[in-house]
Amino acid sequence: MVEDWNREVLGIEVDFSLPATRVVALLTQLVSCHGVPARIRVDNGPELISQVLQTWCLDQGIDLQWI
């Protein structure tokens, strides 16, 4: 997770596969530390287009933008 404004790396999760639930867990941790962002920009990887992430973003009031 990289902040676009100042290019600060807020979090990193490394593994061979990252299911959507792990992505949401990392985002939940980052939101608790840094606050809720207005939007999250992601590519179209399977974990990033999942219903789990879309629902989480909707519940948090975050605009999910795909590149």
mmCIF file as Biopython writes it, N, C-alpha, C and O atoms, coordinates in Angstrom:
data_model
#
loop_
_atom_site.group_PDB
_atom_site.id
_atom_site.type_symbol
_atom_site.label_atom_id
_atom_site.label_alt_id
_atom_site.label_comp_id
_atom_site.label_asym_id
_atom_site.label_entity_id
_atom_site.label_seq_id
_atom_site.pdbx_PDB_ins_code
_atom_site.Cartn_x
_atom_site.Cartn_y
_atom_site.Cartn_z
_atom_site.occupancy
_atom_site.B_iso_or_equiv
_atom_site.auth_seq_id
_atom_site.auth_asym_id
_atom_site.pdbx_PDB_model_num
ATOM 1   N N  . MET A ? 1  ? 0.851   -1.159  0.000   1.0 0.0 1  A 1 
ATOM 2   C CA . MET A ? 1  ? 0.000   0.000   0.000   1.0 0.0 1  A 1 
ATOM 3   C C  . MET A ? 1  ? 0.898   1.223   0.000   1.0 0.0 1  A 1 
ATOM 4   O O  . MET A ? 1  ? 1.718   1.406   0.900   1.0 0.0 1  A 1 
ATOM 5   N N  . VAL A ? 2  ? 0.736   2.059   -1.020  1.0 0.0 2  A 1 
ATOM 6   C CA . VAL A ? 2  ? 1.545   3.263   -1.157  1.0 0.0 2  A 1 
ATOM 7   C C  . VAL A ? 2  ? 0.629   4.480   -1.207  1.0 0.0 2  A 1 
ATOM 8   O O  . VAL A ? 2  ? -0.339  4.510   -1.967  1.0 0.0 2  A 1 
ATOM 9   N N  . GLU A ? 3  ? 0.941   5.467   -0.403  1.0 0.0 3  A 1 
ATOM 10  C CA . GLU A ? 3  ? 0.217   6.735   -0.420  1.0 0.0 3  A 1 
ATOM 11  C C  . GLU A ? 3  ? 0.644   7.490   -1.677  1.0 0.0 3  A 1 
ATOM 12  O O  . GLU A ? 3  ? 1.830   7.769   -1.852  1.0 0.0 3  A 1 
ATOM 13  N N  . ASP A ? 4  ? -0.293  7.821   -2.544  1.0 0.0 4  A 1 
ATOM 14  C CA . ASP A ? 4  ? 0.037   8.491   -3.805  1.0 0.0 4  A 1 
ATOM 15  C C  . ASP A ? 4  ? 0.593   9.897   -3.623  1.0 0.0 4  A 1 
ATOM 16  O O  . ASP A ? 4  ? 1.433   10.335  -4.409  1.0 0.0 4  A 1 
ATOM 17  N N  . TRP A ? 5  ? 0.140   10.601  -2.609  1.0 0.0 5  A 1 
ATOM 18  C CA . TRP A ? 5  ? 0.536   12.000  -2.449  1.0 0.0 5  A 1 
ATOM 19  C C  . TRP A ? 5  ? 2.032   12.145  -2.160  1.0 0.0 5  A 1 
ATOM 20  O O  . TRP A ? 5  ? 2.724   12.927  -2.811  1.0 0.0 5  A 1 
ATOM 21  N N  . ASN A ? 6  ? 2.527   11.380  -1.170  1.0 0.0 6  A 1 
ATOM 22  C CA . ASN A ? 6  ? 3.939   11.537  -0.792  1.0 0.0 6  A 1 
ATOM 23  C C  . ASN A ? 6  ? 4.769   10.274  -1.024  1.0 0.0 6  A 1 
ATOM 24  O O  . ASN A ? 6  ? 5.942   10.227  -0.653  1.0 0.0 6  A 1 
ATOM 25  N N  . ARG A ? 7  ? 4.170   9.253   -1.634  1.0 0.0 7  A 1 
ATOM 26  C CA . ARG A ? 7  ? 4.829   7.989   -1.979  1.0 0.0 7  A 1 
ATOM 27  C C  . ARG A ? 7  ? 5.306   7.200   -0.755  1.0 0.0 7  A 1 
ATOM 28  O O  . ARG A ? 7  ? 6.207   6.369   -0.863  1.0 0.0 7  A 1 
ATOM 29  N N  . GLU A ? 8  ? 4.707   7.459   0.394   1.0 0.0 8  A 1 
ATOM 30  C CA . GLU A ? 8  ? 5.047   6.725   1.607   1.0 0.0 8  A 1 
ATOM 31  C C  . GLU A ? 8  ? 4.453   5.320   1.539   1.0 0.0 8  A 1 
ATOM 32  O O  . GLU A ? 8  ? 3.286   5.155   1.185   1.0 0.0 8  A 1 
ATOM 33  N N  . VAL A ? 9  ? 5.244   4.318   1.875   1.0 0.0 9  A 1 
ATOM 34  C CA . VAL A ? 9  ? 4.752   2.944   1.936   1.0 0.0 9  A 1 
ATOM 35  C C  . VAL A ? 9  ? 4.083   2.765   3.298   1.0 0.0 9  A 1 
ATOM 36  O O  . VAL A ? 9  ? 4.739   2.819   4.338   1.0 0.0 9  A 1 
ATOM 37  N N  . LEU A ? 10 ? 2.775   2.553   3.273   1.0 0.0 10 A 1 
ATOM 38  C CA . LEU A ? 10 ? 2.015   2.420   4.511   1.0 0.0 10 A 1 
ATOM 39  C C  . LEU A ? 10 ? 1.988   0.991   5.019   1.0 0.0 10 A 1 
ATOM 40  O O  . LEU A ? 10 ? 1.912   0.756   6.225   1.0 0.0 10 A 1 
ATOM 41  N N  . GLY A ? 11 ? 2.050   0.043   4.105   1.0 0.0 11 A 1 
ATOM 42  C CA . GLY A ? 11 ? 2.023   -1.358  4.501   1.0 0.0 11 A 1 
ATOM 43  C C  . GLY A ? 11 ? 2.431   -2.250  3.355   1.0 0.0 11 A 1 
ATOM 44  O O  . GLY A ? 11 ? 2.299   -1.886  2.187   1.0 0.0 11 A 1 
ATOM 45  N N  . ILE A ? 12 ? 2.930   -3.427  3.699   1.0 0.0 12 A 1 
ATOM 46  C CA . ILE A ? 12 ? 3.317   -4.392  2.672   1.0 0.0 12 A 1 
ATOM 47  C C  . ILE A ? 12 ? 2.999   -5.789  3.178   1.0 0.0 12 A 1 
ATOM 48  O O  . ILE A ? 12 ? 3.199   -6.098  4.353   1.0 0.0 12 A 1 
ATOM 49  N N  . GLU A ? 13 ? 2.515   -6.604  2.304   1.0 0.0 13 A 1 
ATOM 50  C CA . GLU A ? 13 ? 2.177   -7.993  2.610   1.0 0.0 13 A 1 
ATOM 51  C C  . GLU A ? 13 ? 2.757   -8.832  1.480   1.0 0.0 13 A 1 
ATOM 52  O O  . GLU A ? 13 ? 2.406   -8.633  0.317   1.0 0.0 13 A 1 
ATOM 53  N N  . VAL A ? 14 ? 3.639   -9.764  1.809   1.0 0.0 14 A 1 
ATOM 54  C CA . VAL A ? 14 ? 4.337   -10.550 0.798   1.0 0.0 14 A 1 
ATOM 55  C C  . VAL A ? 14 ? 4.004   -12.019 0.976   1.0 0.0 14 A 1 
ATOM 56  O O  . VAL A ? 14 ? 4.075   -12.558 2.081   1.0 0.0 14 A 1 
ATOM 57  N N  . ASP A ? 15 ? 3.637   -12.663 -0.133  1.0 0.0 15 A 1 
ATOM 58  C CA . ASP A ? 15 ? 3.361   -14.092 -0.131  1.0 0.0 15 A 1 
ATOM 59  C C  . ASP A ? 15 ? 3.190   -14.539 -1.572  1.0 0.0 15 A 1 
ATOM 60  O O  . ASP A ? 15 ? 3.170   -13.710 -2.481  1.0 0.0 15 A 1 
ATOM 61  N N  . PHE A ? 16 ? 3.067   -15.829 -1.786  1.0 0.0 16 A 1 
ATOM 62  C CA . PHE A ? 16 ? 2.839   -16.338 -3.135  1.0 0.0 16 A 1 
ATOM 63  C C  . PHE A ? 16 ? 1.429   -16.031 -3.611  1.0 0.0 16 A 1 
ATOM 64  O O  . PHE A ? 16 ? 1.194   -15.831 -4.803  1.0 0.0 16 A 1 
ATOM 65  N N  . SER A ? 17 ? 0.510   -15.996 -2.685  1.0 0.0 17 A 1 
ATOM 66  C CA . SER A ? 17 ? -0.885  -15.724 -3.011  1.0 0.0 17 A 1 
ATOM 67  C C  . SER A ? 17 ? -1.501  -14.904 -1.882  1.0 0.0 17 A 1 
ATOM 68  O O  . SER A ? 17 ? -1.293  -15.198 -0.705  1.0 0.0 17 A 1 
ATOM 69  N N  . LEU A ? 18 ? -2.250  -13.889 -2.244  1.0 0.0 18 A 1 
ATOM 70  C CA . LEU A ? 18 ? -2.915  -13.055 -1.244  1.0 0.0 18 A 1 
ATOM 71  C C  . LEU A ? 18 ? -4.419  -13.087 -1.475  1.0 0.0 18 A 1 
ATOM 72  O O  . LEU A ? 18 ? -4.928  -12.378 -2.343  1.0 0.0 18 A 1 
ATOM 73  N N  . PRO A ? 19 ? -5.129  -13.899 -0.709  1.0 0.0 19 A 1 
ATOM 74  C CA . PRO A ? 19 ? -6.586  -13.905 -0.867  1.0 0.0 19 A 1 
ATOM 75  C C  . PRO A ? 19 ? -7.185  -12.578 -0.411  1.0 0.0 19 A 1 
ATOM 76  O O  . PRO A ? 19 ? -6.576  -11.832 0.356   1.0 0.0 19 A 1 
ATOM 77  N N  . ALA A ? 20 ? -8.365  -12.308 -0.890  1.0 0.0 20 A 1 
ATOM 78  C CA . ALA A ? 20 ? -9.041  -11.041 -0.592  1.0 0.0 20 A 1 
ATOM 79  C C  . ALA A ? 20 ? -9.203  -10.814 0.899   1.0 0.0 20 A 1 
ATOM 80  O O  . ALA A ? 20 ? -9.149  -9.672  1.354   1.0 0.0 20 A 1 
ATOM 81  N N  . THR A ? 21 ? -9.397  -11.867 1.665   1.0 0.0 21 A 1 
ATOM 82  C CA . THR A ? 21 ? -9.563  -11.695 3.116   1.0 0.0 21 A 1 
ATOM 83  C C  . THR A ? 21 ? -8.291  -11.150 3.760   1.0 0.0 21 A 1 
ATOM 84  O O  . THR A ? 21 ? -8.371  -10.383 4.719   1.0 0.0 21 A 1 
ATOM 85  N N  . ARG A ? 22 ? -7.122  -11.532 3.253   1.0 0.0 22 A 1 
ATOM 86  C CA . ARG A ? 22 ? -5.866  -10.982 3.784   1.0 0.0 22 A 1 
ATOM 87  C C  . ARG A ? 22 ? -5.673  -9.537  3.362   1.0 0.0 22 A 1 
ATOM 88  O O  . ARG A ? 22 ? -5.141  -8.728  4.122   1.0 0.0 22 A 1 
ATOM 89  N N  . VAL A ? 23 ? -6.106  -9.212  2.146   1.0 0.0 23 A 1 
ATOM 90  C CA . VAL A ? 23 ? -6.039  -7.824  1.686   1.0 0.0 23 A 1 
ATOM 91  C C  . VAL A ? 23 ? -6.917  -6.951  2.575   1.0 0.0 23 A 1 
ATOM 92  O O  . VAL A ? 23 ? -6.502  -5.872  2.996   1.0 0.0 23 A 1 
ATOM 93  N N  . VAL A ? 24 ? -8.117  -7.414  2.856   1.0 0.0 24 A 1 
ATOM 94  C CA . VAL A ? 24 ? -9.040  -6.667  3.709   1.0 0.0 24 A 1 
ATOM 95  C C  . VAL A ? 24 ? -8.478  -6.554  5.127   1.0 0.0 24 A 1 
ATOM 96  O O  . VAL A ? 24 ? -8.614  -5.504  5.755   1.0 0.0 24 A 1 
ATOM 97  N N  . ALA A ? 25 ? -7.855  -7.602  5.638   1.0 0.0 25 A 1 
ATOM 98  C CA . ALA A ? 25 ? -7.261  -7.539  6.978   1.0 0.0 25 A 1 
ATOM 99  C C  . ALA A ? 25 ? -6.162  -6.481  7.038   1.0 0.0 25 A 1 
ATOM 100 O O  . ALA A ? 25 ? -6.085  -5.731  8.011   1.0 0.0 25 A 1 
ATOM 101 N N  . LEU A ? 26 ? -5.314  -6.412  6.016   1.0 0.0 26 A 1 
ATOM 102 C CA . LEU A ? 26 ? -4.265  -5.394  5.977   1.0 0.0 26 A 1 
ATOM 103 C C  . LEU A ? 26 ? -4.875  -3.999  5.867   1.0 0.0 26 A 1 
ATOM 104 O O  . LEU A ? 26 ? -4.439  -3.076  6.556   1.0 0.0 26 A 1 
ATOM 105 N N  . LEU A ? 27 ? -5.869  -3.840  5.012   1.0 0.0 27 A 1 
ATOM 106 C CA . LEU A ? 27 ? -6.516  -2.538  4.867   1.0 0.0 27 A 1 
ATOM 107 C C  . LEU A ? 27 ? -7.188  -2.103  6.165   1.0 0.0 27 A 1 
ATOM 108 O O  . LEU A ? 27 ? -7.143  -0.925  6.517   1.0 0.0 27 A 1 
ATOM 109 N N  . THR A ? 28 ? -7.800  -3.026  6.870   1.0 0.0 28 A 1 
ATOM 110 C CA . THR A ? 28 ? -8.435  -2.714  8.151   1.0 0.0 28 A 1 
ATOM 111 C C  . THR A ? 28 ? -7.400  -2.216  9.147   1.0 0.0 28 A 1 
ATOM 112 O O  . THR A ? 28 ? -7.652  -1.259  9.879   1.0 0.0 28 A 1 
ATOM 113 N N  . GLN A ? 29 ? -6.240  -2.858  9.180   1.0 0.0 29 A 1 
ATOM 114 C CA . GLN A ? 29 ? -5.156  -2.432  10.061  1.0 0.0 29 A 1 
ATOM 115 C C  . GLN A ? 29 ? -4.664  -1.040  9.675   1.0 0.0 29 A 1 
ATOM 116 O O  . GLN A ? 29 ? -4.428  -0.203  10.546  1.0 0.0 29 A 1 
ATOM 117 N N  . LEU A ? 30 ? -4.509  -0.787  8.379   1.0 0.0 30 A 1 
ATOM 118 C CA . LEU A ? 30 ? -4.035  0.518   7.924   1.0 0.0 30 A 1 
ATOM 119 C C  . LEU A ? 30 ? -5.039  1.620   8.214   1.0 0.0 30 A 1 
ATOM 120 O O  . LEU A ? 30 ? -4.650  2.733   8.570   1.0 0.0 30 A 1 
ATOM 121 N N  . VAL A ? 31 ? -6.330  1.324   8.067   1.0 0.0 31 A 1 
ATOM 122 C CA . VAL A ? 31 ? -7.369  2.311   8.366   1.0 0.0 31 A 1 
ATOM 123 C C  . VAL A ? 31 ? -7.357  2.661   9.851   1.0 0.0 31 A 1 
ATOM 124 O O  . VAL A ? 31 ? -7.570  3.816   10.220  1.0 0.0 31 A 1 
ATOM 125 N N  . SER A ? 32 ? -7.108  1.668   10.702  1.0 0.0 32 A 1 
ATOM 126 C CA . SER A ? 32 ? -7.076  1.963   12.136  1.0 0.0 32 A 1 
ATOM 127 C C  . SER A ? 32 ? -5.870  2.831   12.507  1.0 0.0 32 A 1 
ATOM 128 O O  . SER A ? 32 ? -5.932  3.592   13.472  1.0 0.0 32 A 1 
ATOM 129 N N  . CYS A ? 33 ? -4.774  2.723   11.749  1.0 0.0 33 A 1 
ATOM 130 C CA . CYS A ? 33 ? -3.569  3.522   12.032  1.0 0.0 33 A 1 
ATOM 131 C C  . CYS A ? 33 ? -3.584  4.882   11.353  1.0 0.0 33 A 1 
ATOM 132 O O  . CYS A ? 33 ? -3.142  5.871   11.938  1.0 0.0 33 A 1 
ATOM 133 N N  . HIS A ? 34 ? -4.090  4.943   10.121  1.0 0.0 34 A 1 
ATOM 134 C CA . HIS A ? 34 ? -3.952  6.147   9.299   1.0 0.0 34 A 1 
ATOM 135 C C  . HIS A ? 34 ? -5.270  6.831   8.965   1.0 0.0 34 A 1 
ATOM 136 O O  . HIS A ? 34 ? -5.268  7.913   8.378   1.0 0.0 34 A 1 
ATOM 137 N N  . GLY A ? 35 ? -6.389  6.224   9.326   1.0 0.0 35 A 1 
ATOM 138 C CA . GLY A ? 35 ? -7.686  6.800   8.999   1.0 0.0 35 A 1 
ATOM 139 C C  . GLY A ? 35 ? -8.225  6.256   7.673   1.0 0.0 35 A 1 
ATOM 140 O O  . GLY A ? 35 ? -7.525  5.560   6.938   1.0 0.0 35 A 1 
ATOM 141 N N  . VAL A ? 36 ? -9.463  6.584   7.395   1.0 0.0 36 A 1 
ATOM 142 C CA . VAL A ? 36 ? -10.155 6.083   6.203   1.0 0.0 36 A 1 
ATOM 143 C C  . VAL A ? 36 ? -9.804  6.962   5.001   1.0 0.0 36 A 1 
ATOM 144 O O  . VAL A ? 36 ? -10.001 8.176   5.044   1.0 0.0 36 A 1 
ATOM 145 N N  . PRO A ? 37 ? -9.289  6.357   3.936   1.0 0.0 37 A 1 
ATOM 146 C CA . PRO A ? 37 ? -8.994  7.144   2.736   1.0 0.0 37 A 1 
ATOM 147 C C  . PRO A ? 37 ? -10.263 7.422   1.946   1.0 0.0 37 A 1 
ATOM 148 O O  . PRO A ? 37 ? -11.263 6.722   2.103   1.0 0.0 37 A 1 
ATOM 149 N N  . ALA A ? 38 ? -10.224 8.430   1.108   1.0 0.0 38 A 1 
ATOM 150 C CA . ALA A ? 38 ? -11.372 8.741   0.252   1.0 0.0 38 A 1 
ATOM 151 C C  . ALA A ? 38 ? -11.509 7.698   -0.849  1.0 0.0 38 A 1 
ATOM 152 O O  . ALA A ? 38 ? -12.620 7.344   -1.246  1.0 0.0 38 A 1 
ATOM 153 N N  . ARG A ? 39 ? -10.370 7.207   -1.341  1.0 0.0 39 A 1 
ATOM 154 C CA . ARG A ? 39 ? -10.394 6.228   -2.425  1.0 0.0 39 A 1 
ATOM 155 C C  . ARG A ? 39 ? -9.176  5.334   -2.350  1.0 0.0 39 A 1 
ATOM 156 O O  . ARG A ? 39 ? -8.147  5.703   -1.784  1.0 0.0 39 A 1 
ATOM 157 N N  . ILE A ? 40 ? -9.309  4.149   -2.932  1.0 0.0 40 A 1 
ATOM 158 C CA . ILE A ? 40 ? -8.201  3.215   -3.082  1.0 0.0 40 A 1 
ATOM 159 C C  . ILE A ? 40 ? -8.124  2.854   -4.557  1.0 0.0 40 A 1 
ATOM 160 O O  . ILE A ? 40 ? -9.119  2.443   -5.155  1.0 0.0 40 A 1 
ATOM 161 N N  . ARG A ? 41 ? -6.942  3.006   -5.143  1.0 0.0 41 A 1 
ATOM 162 C CA . ARG A ? 41 ? -6.732  2.673   -6.558  1.0 0.0 41 A 1 
ATOM 163 C C  . ARG A ? 41 ? -6.007  1.335   -6.626  1.0 0.0 41 A 1 
ATOM 164 O O  . ARG A ? 41 ? -4.966  1.155   -5.993  1.0 0.0 41 A 1 
ATOM 165 N N  . VAL A ? 42 ? -6.554  0.402   -7.389  1.0 0.0 42 A 1 
ATOM 166 C CA . VAL A ? 42 ? -6.000  -0.950  -7.485  1.0 0.0 42 A 1 
ATOM 167 C C  . VAL A ? 42 ? -5.981  -1.399  -8.944  1.0 0.0 42 A 1 
ATOM 168 O O  . VAL A ? 42 ? -6.663  -0.831  -9.797  1.0 0.0 42 A 1 
ATOM 169 N N  . ASP A ? 43 ? -5.176  -2.441  -9.209  1.0 0.0 43 A 1 
ATOM 170 C CA . ASP A ? 43 ? -5.225  -3.050  -10.535 1.0 0.0 43 A 1 
ATOM 171 C C  . ASP A ? 43 ? -6.359  -4.074  -10.538 1.0 0.0 43 A 1 
ATOM 172 O O  . ASP A ? 43 ? -7.164  -4.104  -9.607  1.0 0.0 43 A 1 
ATOM 173 N N  . ASN A ? 44 ? -6.430  -4.896  -11.555 1.0 0.0 44 A 1 
ATOM 174 C CA . ASN A ? 44 ? -7.554  -5.830  -11.649 1.0 0.0 44 A 1 
ATOM 175 C C  . ASN A ? 44 ? -7.155  -7.263  -11.282 1.0 0.0 44 A 1 
ATOM 176 O O  . ASN A ? 44 ? -7.654  -8.218  -11.877 1.0 0.0 44 A 1 
ATOM 177 N N  . GLY A ? 45 ? -6.253  -7.413  -10.302 1.0 0.0 45 A 1 
ATOM 178 C CA . GLY A ? 45 ? -5.919  -8.747  -9.797  1.0 0.0 45 A 1 
ATOM 179 C C  . GLY A ? 45 ? -7.133  -9.387  -9.147  1.0 0.0 45 A 1 
ATOM 180 O O  . GLY A ? 45 ? -8.018  -8.680  -8.665  1.0 0.0 45 A 1 
ATOM 181 N N  . PRO A ? 46 ? -7.190  -10.706 -9.125  1.0 0.0 46 A 1 
ATOM 182 C CA . PRO A ? 46 ? -8.383  -11.400 -8.621  1.0 0.0 46 A 1 
ATOM 183 C C  . PRO A ? 46 ? -8.743  -11.029 -7.182  1.0 0.0 46 A 1 
ATOM 184 O O  . PRO A ? 46 ? -9.925  -10.951 -6.846  1.0 0.0 46 A 1 
ATOM 185 N N  . GLU A ? 47 ? -7.750  -10.802 -6.336  1.0 0.0 47 A 1 
ATOM 186 C CA . GLU A ? 47 ? -8.048  -10.435 -4.951  1.0 0.0 47 A 1 
ATOM 187 C C  . GLU A ? 47 ? -8.529  -8.998  -4.836  1.0 0.0 47 A 1 
ATOM 188 O O  . GLU A ? 47 ? -9.140  -8.624  -3.835  1.0 0.0 47 A 1 
ATOM 189 N N  . LEU A ? 48 ? -8.258  -8.191  -5.855  1.0 0.0 48 A 1 
ATOM 190 C CA . LEU A ? 48 ? -8.624  -6.779  -5.808  1.0 0.0 48 A 1 
ATOM 191 C C  . LEU A ? 48 ? -9.944  -6.468  -6.517  1.0 0.0 48 A 1 
ATOM 192 O O  . LEU A ? 48 ? -10.485 -5.373  -6.367  1.0 0.0 48 A 1 
ATOM 193 N N  . ILE A ? 49 ? -10.456 -7.412  -7.277  1.0 0.0 49 A 1 
ATOM 194 C CA . ILE A ? 49 ? -11.763 -7.231  -7.901  1.0 0.0 49 A 1 
ATOM 195 C C  . ILE A ? 49 ? -12.826 -8.091  -7.217  1.0 0.0 49 A 1 
ATOM 196 O O  . ILE A ? 49 ? -13.957 -8.187  -7.693  1.0 0.0 49 A 1 
ATOM 197 N N  . SER A ? 50 ? -12.455 -8.712  -6.099  1.0 0.0 50 A 1 
ATOM 198 C CA . SER A ? 50 ? -13.353 -9.631  -5.411  1.0 0.0 50 A 1 
ATOM 199 C C  . SER A ? 50 ? -14.516 -8.895  -4.752  1.0 0.0 50 A 1 
ATOM 200 O O  . SER A ? 50 ? -14.436 -7.704  -4.454  1.0 0.0 50 A 1 
ATOM 201 N N  . GLN A ? 51 ? -15.577 -9.627  -4.539  1.0 0.0 51 A 1 
ATOM 202 C CA . GLN A ? 51 ? -16.743 -9.072  -3.853  1.0 0.0 51 A 1 
ATOM 203 C C  . GLN A ? 51 ? -16.411 -8.738  -2.409  1.0 0.0 51 A 1 
ATOM 204 O O  . GLN A ? 51 ? -16.980 -7.807  -1.840  1.0 0.0 51 A 1 
ATOM 205 N N  . VAL A ? 52 ? -15.498 -9.489  -1.814  1.0 0.0 52 A 1 
ATOM 206 C CA . VAL A ? 52 ? -15.098 -9.242  -0.422  1.0 0.0 52 A 1 
ATOM 207 C C  . VAL A ? 52 ? -14.526 -7.835  -0.286  1.0 0.0 52 A 1 
ATOM 208 O O  . VAL A ? 52 ? -14.923 -7.093  0.613   1.0 0.0 52 A 1 
ATOM 209 N N  . LEU A ? 53 ? -13.604 -7.461  -1.162  1.0 0.0 53 A 1 
ATOM 210 C CA . LEU A ? 53 ? -12.997 -6.132  -1.099  1.0 0.0 53 A 1 
ATOM 211 C C  . LEU A ? 53 ? -14.007 -5.046  -1.450  1.0 0.0 53 A 1 
ATOM 212 O O  . LEU A ? 53 ? -14.040 -3.995  -0.810  1.0 0.0 53 A 1 
ATOM 213 N N  . GLN A ? 54 ? -14.827 -5.296  -2.461  1.0 0.0 54 A 1 
ATOM 214 C CA . GLN A ? 54 ? -15.827 -4.309  -2.856  1.0 0.0 54 A 1 
ATOM 215 C C  . GLN A ? 54 ? -16.804 -4.033  -1.715  1.0 0.0 54 A 1 
ATOM 216 O O  . GLN A ? 54 ? -17.161 -2.881  -1.466  1.0 0.0 54 A 1 
ATOM 217 N N  . THR A ? 55 ? -17.231 -5.076  -1.031  1.0 0.0 55 A 1 
ATOM 218 C CA . THR A ? 55 ? -18.164 -4.921  0.087   1.0 0.0 55 A 1 
ATOM 219 C C  . THR A ? 55 ? -17.501 -4.170  1.242   1.0 0.0 55 A 1 
ATOM 220 O O  . THR A ? 55 ? -18.120 -3.298  1.852   1.0 0.0 55 A 1 
ATOM 221 N N  . TRP A ? 56 ? -16.248 -4.504  1.544   1.0 0.0 56 A 1 
ATOM 222 C CA . TRP A ? 56 ? -15.529 -3.826  2.614   1.0 0.0 56 A 1 
ATOM 223 C C  . TRP A ? 56 ? -15.402 -2.332  2.315   1.0 0.0 56 A 1 
ATOM 224 O O  . TRP A ? 56 ? -15.640 -1.498  3.189   1.0 0.0 56 A 1 
ATOM 225 N N  . CYS A ? 57 ? -15.029 -2.000  1.084   1.0 0.0 57 A 1 
ATOM 226 C CA . CYS A ? 57 ? -14.885 -0.595  0.704   1.0 0.0 57 A 1 
ATOM 227 C C  . CYS A ? 57 ? -16.223 0.134   0.800   1.0 0.0 57 A 1 
ATOM 228 O O  . CYS A ? 57 ? -16.281 1.264   1.284   1.0 0.0 57 A 1 
ATOM 229 N N  . LEU A ? 58 ? -17.279 -0.496  0.350   1.0 0.0 58 A 1 
ATOM 230 C CA . LEU A ? 58 ? -18.612 0.101   0.441   1.0 0.0 58 A 1 
ATOM 231 C C  . LEU A ? 58 ? -18.992 0.360   1.898   1.0 0.0 58 A 1 
ATOM 232 O O  . LEU A ? 58 ? -19.512 1.426   2.226   1.0 0.0 58 A 1 
ATOM 233 N N  . ASP A ? 59 ? -18.732 -0.616  2.773   1.0 0.0 59 A 1 
ATOM 234 C CA . ASP A ? 59 ? -19.037 -0.464  4.199   1.0 0.0 59 A 1 
ATOM 235 C C  . ASP A ? 59 ? -18.225 0.655   4.846   1.0 0.0 59 A 1 
ATOM 236 O O  . ASP A ? 59 ? -18.702 1.307   5.774   1.0 0.0 59 A 1 
ATOM 237 N N  . GLN A ? 60 ? -17.001 0.882   4.363   1.0 0.0 60 A 1 
ATOM 238 C CA . GLN A ? 60 ? -16.126 1.909   4.920   1.0 0.0 60 A 1 
ATOM 239 C C  . GLN A ? 60 ? -16.354 3.281   4.281   1.0 0.0 60 A 1 
ATOM 240 O O  . GLN A ? 60 ? -15.835 4.285   4.770   1.0 0.0 60 A 1 
ATOM 241 N N  . GLY A ? 61 ? -17.124 3.328   3.198   1.0 0.0 61 A 1 
ATOM 242 C CA . GLY A ? 61 ? -17.340 4.587   2.485   1.0 0.0 61 A 1 
ATOM 243 C C  . GLY A ? 61 ? -16.159 4.973   1.616   1.0 0.0 61 A 1 
ATOM 244 O O  . GLY A ? 61 ? -15.915 6.158   1.385   1.0 0.0 61 A 1 
ATOM 245 N N  . ILE A ? 62 ? -15.425 3.983   1.133   1.0 0.0 62 A 1 
ATOM 246 C CA . ILE A ? 62 ? -14.230 4.207   0.321   1.0 0.0 62 A 1 
ATOM 247 C C  . ILE A ? 62 ? -14.569 3.942   -1.140  1.0 0.0 62 A 1 
ATOM 248 O O  . ILE A ? 62 ? -15.176 2.925   -1.475  1.0 0.0 62 A 1 
ATOM 249 N N  . ASP A ? 63 ? -14.170 4.870   -2.003  1.0 0.0 63 A 1 
ATOM 250 C CA . ASP A ? 63 ? -14.360 4.723   -3.449  1.0 0.0 63 A 1 
ATOM 251 C C  . ASP A ? 63 ? -13.257 3.817   -3.970  1.0 0.0 63 A 1 
ATOM 252 O O  . ASP A ? 63 ? -12.076 4.123   -3.805  1.0 0.0 63 A 1 
ATOM 253 N N  . LEU A ? 64 ? -13.628 2.703   -4.598  1.0 0.0 64 A 1 
ATOM 254 C CA . LEU A ? 64 ? -12.661 1.748   -5.147  1.0 0.0 64 A 1 
ATOM 255 C C  . LEU A ? 64 ? -12.487 2.051   -6.630  1.0 0.0 64 A 1 
ATOM 256 O O  . LEU A ? 64 ? -13.447 1.980   -7.397  1.0 0.0 64 A 1 
ATOM 257 N N  . GLN A ? 65 ? -11.271 2.388   -7.032  1.0 0.0 65 A 1 
ATOM 258 C CA . GLN A ? 65 ? -10.983 2.747   -8.429  1.0 0.0 65 A 1 
ATOM 259 C C  . GLN A ? 65 ? -9.998  1.743   -9.025  1.0 0.0 65 A 1 
ATOM 260 O O  . GLN A ? 65 ? -8.932  1.487   -8.465  1.0 0.0 65 A 1 
ATOM 261 N N  . TRP A ? 66 ? -10.378 1.184   -10.169 1.0 0.0 66 A 1 
ATOM 262 C CA . TRP A ? 66 ? -9.490  0.250   -10.872 1.0 0.0 66 A 1 
ATOM 263 C C  . TRP A ? 66 ? -8.718  1.007   -11.955 1.0 0.0 66 A 1 
ATOM 264 O O  . TRP A ? 66 ? -9.252  1.910   -12.599 1.0 0.0 66 A 1 
ATOM 265 N N  . ILE A ? 67 ? -7.446  0.620   -12.144 1.0 0.0 67 A 1 
ATOM 266 C CA . ILE A ? 67 ? -6.644  1.233   -13.196 1.0 0.0 67 A 1 
ATOM 267 C C  . ILE A ? 67 ? -6.675  0.376   -14.442 1.0 0.0 67 A 1 
ATOM 268 O O  . ILE A ? 67 ? -6.055  0.725   -15.447 1.0 0.0 67 A 1 
#
